[in-house]
Amino acid sequence: MPVLERKIIHDKATLCSHILYPQFVLPRHKHKEYELMLFTRGSGKQFVGEGVADYKKGDIALIGSNVPHFHLCDTKLNPSECSEPSAGEVLQFLPSIFPLDMERLPDYNHIGSLLQKSQYGLRFYETGLYEELRQMFRMIDGLEYTARLIAVFEILERLFRCREVKTLSETAYNGSNISDEANEPVNKVYTYLFNHFKEEIELKDIAEYVGRNPSALCRYFKRRTDKSIFRCLAEIRVEHACKLLSYSYLTVSQVAYESGYNNVPYFIKQFEALMQCSPGEYRVRINKL
């Protein structure tokens, strides 16, 4: 299965971001950042490295740097039994916020040990820990500079103190056992879509970037992902729109244009098809969380 090499865009003032994911739409992907995930809604299966585990609201996972992962919601696995799409919020932070050779520094040894174990994928189970972490996530949004970094370290220390921790994968992923799939056609399509989703995109431009015949590329992409290229483009655009609706005061029309849509009614139609609610309804719902 191809792995999307995803680039996380942080605010220019930080290397750590708190992000809401109102719906899980990404394929199998990886990024340099460590990712601490709180599952806030729904249920399904979490795939981390070579491991898989069920998830539900209230679960907590820590995924290491460059570890491939993705989530399959029960709305796709068991659509007749589950109608609530999965959602989550994450803390994503780059390895560069930590000193080199942490294992040699006594003050950082415990956090270094936790991060090493996260290359297997970790799940944490302790009564009250989920709500405690949600509160700590909320506090980070109001912090800047060293205060923000200190809050990240406090969260990691709290996880280190958790007494019930389980690994998800039998293999620890690192730079030595991750294959380079940057030139794989499906990955190149996703790279192009992520880099250009705010622009008008034509199939011929994607095919030229990938180096494939347009018709052959469409068939290949559909066979490998079970989706069309432009279905994936819609998912990327709507995910971006969800972030804007959550964090900005832009109007729905402004959100549409900022997400790559020149036609607002068409944006609303695609948003409703993917999210099962209108942009306005989504904004009301997310503000109640």
Summary of the structure (lengths in Angstrom):
residues: 289
radius of gyration: 19.4
end to end distance: 34.5
largest distance: 57.9
contacts: 877
relative contact order: 0.13
helix: 45%
strand: 18%
